[in-house]
Amino acid sequence: MPSDRRVTIMSMEKDSRKKFFFTGEQKDIPSIRKKREGGKIAATLEEAFRLAEVRDGMTISFHHHLRDGDLVVNMALDVLAKMGIRDLVLAPSALFPVHEDILRHVRSGVVRSIEGSVNGPVGRAASEGLFSSPVILRSHGGRARAMQSGELHVDIAVIGAPAADAMGNLSGISGPSACGSLGYAFTDAQYADRVIAVTDNLVSYPAVPFSIPQTLVDWVVPVERIGIPEKIVSGTLRVTRDPLRLIIARQVAKIVEESGLFLDGFSMQAGAGGISLAASAFIREKMKAAGIRGSFISGGITGQSVEMLEEGLFSSLLDVQSFDLEAVASLASNRNHAEMSASFYANTASKGCSVDMLDVAVLGATQVDLDFNVNVNTESDGILLHGVGGHMDTAAGAAMTVIVTPLFRGRMPMVVDRVLTVTTPGHTVDVVVTERGVAVNPQRKDLLENLRGKGIPLVEIGDLKKMAEELTGVPAAPLFGEKVIGIVEYRDGTIIDTIRQRI
Amino acid sequence: MMERRLRRTSLYIPGTNPGMLANASVYGADSIILDLEDGVPVSEKDAARILVRNALRAIRYRGVEITVRVNALCTPFGKDDFEEIIPLAPDAIRLPKCESPEDVRQADALMSELESRNEIQPGTVQIIAITESASGGTKLSEIAAASPRIAALNYGAEDYTADIGAVRTKEGHELDDIRAKVIVAARIAGVQALDSVFGDVNDMDGLYAEAFRVRQLGFDGKSVIHPRQISVVHSAFTPSEKEIGFAERVMKAFHEAASRGAGVIALDGRMIDAPVVARAQKIIALAEAAGCLLIEG
């Protein structure tokens, strides 16, 4: 029986046929070429930039896991300057005092603007009006969201990798510049057009266990040093011995205990600053006394967090940044100590971030106001000195956000009518703890109920301000010009505040 | 007159340290000693006086007793101290080198004059006497009775030990005699007995042991030189559950007898007299201060 099937033969040009039918000729598969020619190794950073086709005006990103011991940012900018590249947009996840060198490149025109974060000298320069366009300040989660949505389009990501193999598998847990988690670098690797890894520890293929897979990395550049070890990770961070800070820390632990959240499965995140570390220590004691087993500690992981994991007080650690050698060692060896990316941590556009699972967050502040808004970017003199970090993210997600601050620093009150910069909005802030009293956000009637009658010195936020001013007087307001030098972006990409030039 | 105020801890604050002066009431001590005397070098005496005076003017200390350790009137600095400080009416002054009732009377008279001149009710500012010599140690009863301003007796361990030619030791037996004398004299006069400092700020166990021991001897409190010593001394001065339980029962029997108009208080078939009631009241006060009996508020 003749078939009804008809075969339509398309007329094809000779060349196009090559795309459909296997012709037996070897296709030019870059990865095979690279493997044959020794992986993705570029002899120098300059060569890698050339291969990446770097151009004026591009956006270059960096992570900050090497903290104040980082050599990568300065190294990269020096190379780019030498190559004659100009008008770059820098997109670091954070900056440290070591990056003061950026200013030289700003003045010479190599760097046009910064998106993401500033610190110390760079922030001060911004406040003085050095940059022609405003610095964009984003939280860790906000940066990830912006890169995911394309609002922050990174042309080239430069990733300092404490360990790397020739094909670009990257890890942070070994090598002379070991930094532990590479949490912030995940986003860069995932969304940047081109990814250059810089390492001082080339290991044989494959670099298991790896954090960032080779599938995301274009080139690997071996260098002498990517960081200064003693400035990357400290020895074990010490709990403060300052009596005032200990008073605040003890109060925090008491508040956590009475909050109604202090049950099995409890989770928390605290900073690595003096008060936060001490508060964690007191919470640790209370957990032991109450026989509570927590679910996780998240955020920046310290040796103390590791000890609590090993003591069985918590089931796991979610690590976006490892602060000390103990944390690095634990990440390398303990299966319950997990590395998480910035997206996992705090990105509202991800399919779920860890801050939303948090019970308690203990965070710092440069100022707090009567509406419980928190400033972490500018100091009382209005100078931009700090990036956002994970502050607004963590505060938004945690069931109870506790802000710790001395009532005054030097002669400046920390509780004011209105913060100079709103970083974290008041409706996400629940408790403010000072050495002289504790203020609970009136919208949290449930917390007020739980905390009353427990010997906690509860006061109105207005009373805290009055107490501070009794001692310090009311300071003169800093003077600002018209020029906007910084834009603070909220987690969702909207503008929550602007920072003007200090005059 | 029974001195009732709680003075479990008295924290020395050097008069030259503005940060500590500002935060004096935050550390949790019952009483604060703003120091113009031995904690201040001779070259800084005037600066400390001004700083402490300004602190008393500007700072509203909450929830603590404010005392100032002035320089003794027999020193070049004493009179100026009195003249700057008394007008600001601290709760008490701590009077060092109190070796005779005359020392007390002299201070009392000057204080009354300064109080009147500054429209303060004479007798407002109390005196905590610090005795530092062998001779003073034999006159404690007279010192305690020398003025109604006397709220407590204290002794200076270093100077006293030097004066009697003893060696200062960790165990502190060289102080057994002066401690006993201070307690007896204080009880007779109805004022408090306060013990001296424990110098090793890193030895919390040693501090606790000493504080516990002096509490057992009958002292009402102890001086401390570092905020971290405060909670340790407070725990030593926290009565045990057994003590609190017994004290509560004594007070219950006391109130019950009073309401019945009975002159004799009985508990467990035994007679309870005034000193026992007084001690029970003290224990309740200590327990409250330590938060053992939390009153909803």
Boltz contact constraints between the chains, C-beta under 6 A:
constraints:
  - contact:
      token1: [A, 243]
      token2: [B, 27]
      max_distance: 6.0
  - contact:
      token1: [A, 243]
      token2: [B, 227]
      max_distance: 6.0
  - contact:
      token1: [A, 244]
      token2: [B, 23]
      max_distance: 6.0
  - contact:
      token1: [A, 435]
      token2: [B, 26]
      max_distance: 6.0
  - contact:
      token1: [A, 453]
      token2: [B, 296]
      max_distance: 6.0
  - contact:
      token1: [A, 455]
      token2: [B, 291]
      max_distance: 6.0
  - contact:
      token1: [A, 470]
      token2: [B, 60]
      max_distance: 6.0
  - contact:
      token1: [A, 471]
      token2: [B, 22]
      max_distance: 6.0
